[in-house]
Amino acid sequence: MFSFIEGGDLLNSLQEILCGKALLQDELTGYELNHEDVTFQDSISVEQHKYRCNRCGTKEKHHFYQHYCARCQKECIYCRNCIMMGKCTSCNKLVLWQGDSLAFPHIQQALQWQGQLSPGQQTASDKVRDTIINHGMCLVWAVCGAGKTEVLFEGIAYALSKGQRVCIATPRTDVVLELVPRFKAAFPTTLISALYGGSEEKHLPAQLVISTTHQLLRYQQAFDVIIIDEVDAFPYSIDKTLQFAVKKSLKTTSSLIYLTATPSRTLQKLAYSGKLPYVIIPARYHRQPIPVPQLKWCGNWKKVFQKGRIPKALCTWYEHKLQTKTPFLIFFPNIELMNAHVSLFSNIEAVYAEDPNRKTKVQALREQKMLGLLTTTILERGVTIPKLEVAVIGAEEEIFTESALVQIAGRVGRSAQHPNGNVTFFHYGKTRAMIQAVRQIQRMNAEGRERGLLDE
């Protein structure tokens, strides 16, 4: 039932497993729960004749179903909204720890990173640190490739020096897997856990937690600091359950930091109106501009694919990458179209959210064992590969929002050794999202020049 820590020993302290969490009774099978420091809460409660799930917070009628329950052997209500975390039923109580909180060490020199921040990064780093010191909120608006991860280091080091517990949460598993080795290298003496679906570290009492936002549904008043990376990304941006999970996971006195390259209009309005403190990093750490996407008309590309051919403009782009041995990603608007035509591309594989080999394929691209991949928007974020170039086929499709297109363009030119590269949006008609994405990148490059943050 429980996961093993790196040393291989099963955690045997109920406090370590439960402190800061709200777990179902069934998740604690084998533990003595009539402990004086343990209390129970209804998983499903009734408020004003409406059901409420006390784990995910939903009150939506269509999220609740009734069935015969093998556990209580009668009709039972359960929540489908958070069923991926285990079935939350009216007979299966949530168990909460009411005793002493876990005491984490005050690590005075936790940060072992030897790098140097750019001026733009240092300004943002100071803002993050001040926010944590003052238990506040802030938005870090940093262009793709600005070095957002390094901006967090000094603030996190301060929190660890005070014995605080920190969580970096992100909507995507890929981003978790990208961040964990970087934080383990920067904070080698800190116990760090990675939480995502299938993770083996769910009950590791780590002081620094790197998690998908879904996993925060298990927590309750657990963290002194929560940093939401890619705050605008699906599904967090539209899922009230995940936003509820973040609020539930924060301690009464705590800090909340939003981190993104493409803040929503709502976040931008809060920032510009003075309601949300913010800092902007308009330039990449290597002081080179972000490559501006090219918009290239490719005709009725769907019809060409239906005839069993790659659209000519895209084919020319793709063949050039093969000839020059340039790593690449080609973004498709949907899985069905991509999988139906992957065979047209020589020795190239496709990757998508539910692909069981997704991690292996992306790692092969990183290690140059594979030259390119076809992908859905699942790889629009959290992927850093030197020399990478990208194309979008059908950039006019609705799924390619301004935010998505900016993020896709942001995969290119991220390393100091290779700060340039090609980004092409192949389309059958320009959209507002495409034009706004180009303008946003141009605007950030212009601001970077005005502030003296670019070397060109």
Secondary structure, 3 states (H helix, E strand, C coil): CCCECCCCCECCCHHHHHCCEEEEHHHHCCCCCCCCCEEEECCEEEECCEEEECCCCCCCHHHEEEEEECCCCEEEEEECCCHHHCCEECCCCEEEECCCCCCCCCCCCCCCCCCCCCHHHHHHHHHHHHHHHCCCEEEEEECCCCCHHHHHHHHHHHHHHCCCCEEEEECCHHHHHHHHHHHHHHCCCCCEEEECCCCCCCCCCCCEEEEEHHHHHHECCCEEEEEEECCCCCCCCCCHHHHHHHHHHEEEEEEEEEEECCCCHHHHHHHHCCCCCEEEECCCCCCCCCCCCEEEECCCHHHHHHCCCCCHHHHHHHHHHHHHCCCEEEECCCHHHHHHHHHHCCCCEEECCCCCCHHHHHHHHHCCCCCEEEECHHHCCCCCCCCCEEEEECCCCCCCCHHHHHHHHCCCCCCCCCCCCCEEEEECCCCHHHHHHHHHHHHHHHHHHHCCCCCC
